[in-house]
């Protein structure tokens, strides 16, 4: 373990300012991802800023009829909240599909959104990885790529985003609230939070250095039948080969977001116009321009079949 310093932040603004001021600083809350990365020396922060004691752990109804979810709300509490279960069932189901109960008890809303890829080459420090060490190359390209992206990737990175919750948040049109190091705040539509890898896969979000997520806001409920279907190699505690988060209305319209296929939760709003025509038409638009490898080409068919099953269930 590399040595590091530690402080307990007294306010979100103080935490953000410290993170920007101290080179190599990282926020820590539940620690379900960052501590693993530190143990493997993938991330080696010089300073940890503990945000656990900030008052960011409540779920409140907004004046517009939506929900404001504090950044430190634990995944277990969010999934179990009566309002979430009743009005945002997609989110509750995605959270319950995401990890073991022990991890959900510790993991936070913001930490879940910002967790890093589970690409095995990212975790193997003996392998080149542009996300871990910019400019070193991508061992996944030409390597074992069964779990990797089929859309939105680049010649620098074909990793996928691991979060189930983020897929649901994308389908629900969530907004991320933050505080920046200068104390100003902003709201970021979740569609604009994540970056595709391009030539800089190590820059994963549009957050500026030191920017701290304080809450996630959901708009008022849209109703419909909400389903999260996750396909994985084993039934428990495995990341998605693909996942489908869908909201289907009585008239056949709706929303669809995918996990396990891209560097970010994948949603193409134009594809949703095809929902009345069925899964094949939607998938063709969702995965247009896909560039799978020989090992993960099956994901294209798997998305279509899983979406088909979801639509059948929603219309039953």
Helices and strands as residue ranges (DSSP letters): E 5-8, H 12-21, E 25-28, H 34-39, E 47-50, E 59-61, E 67-70, H 75-80, H 82-87, H 89-96, H 101-106, H 109-114, H 120-123, H 165-171, E 175-179, E 185-189, G 190-192, E 212-218, E 225-231, E 242-248, E 254-259, G 269-277, H 279-286, H 298-314
